[in-house]
Amino acid sequence: MTSKDLLSLCGRISLVMAAFAFIAGIVAGPLLQKVWFSTLTVTEHGPGHAPLPPSPSGGLQADKQS
């Protein structure tokens, strides 16, 4: 096998591998996106309820009374 034939064979194998990698990227992209960007829900179990945040209307009522 001459060096020209060997170079041609390596080129064909490289093109086939690149094609498989390209198709695998197209197929795996949406699947991996769901895994990487999944929403994470954290819950905490403890005694009682969490304190409520201050209501924004509370500051307005104090300004109206002054």
C-alpha positions in Angstrom: 0.0 0.0 0.0 1.5 3.3 -1.0 1.5 6.4 1.1 -1.1 8.0 -1.2 -3.5 5.0 -0.6 -2.8 5.1 3.2 -3.5 8.8 3.3 -6.7 8.3 1.3 -7.8 5.6 3.7 -7.1 7.7 6.8 -9.1 10.6 5.2 -12.1 8.4 4.6 -12.0 7.0 8.1 -11.8 10.6 9.5 -14.7 11.7 7.4 -16.9 8.8 8.7 -15.9 9.5 12.3 -16.7 13.2 11.8 -20.1 12.4 10.4 -20.9 10.1 13.3 -19.8 12.8 15.8 -21.9 15.4 14.0 -25.1 13.2 14.0 -24.5 12.2 17.7 -24.2 15.9 18.6 -27.5 16.7 16.9 -29.3 13.8 18.6 -27.7 14.2 22.0 -28.1 18.0 22.2 -31.8 18.2 23.2 -31.4 15.3 25.5 -28.4 16.8 27.4 -30.1 20.2 27.5 -32.9 18.7 29.5 -30.5 17.2 32.0 -28.2 20.2 32.3 -31.0 22.8 32.6 -33.5 20.9 34.7 -35.2 22.9 37.5 -34.1 22.0 41.0 -36.7 22.2 43.8 -35.5 22.4 47.4 -37.9 21.8 50.2 -37.1 22.2 53.9 -39.0 20.3 56.6 -39.0 22.0 59.9 -41.2 23.0 62.8 -43.7 25.7 62.0 -44.1 27.8 58.9 -41.5 30.1 57.3 -41.9 33.8 58.1 -43.8 35.8 55.5 -41.9 38.5 53.6 -42.9 42.1 54.5 -45.7 43.3 52.3 -44.9 46.3 50.0 -48.3 47.9 50.9 -47.2 48.3 54.6 -44.7 51.1 53.7 -47.4 52.9 51.7 -49.9 52.9 54.5 -47.3 54.3 57.0 -46.7 57.2 54.5 -50.4 57.9 54.2 -50.9 58.1 57.9 -48.1 60.6 58.5 
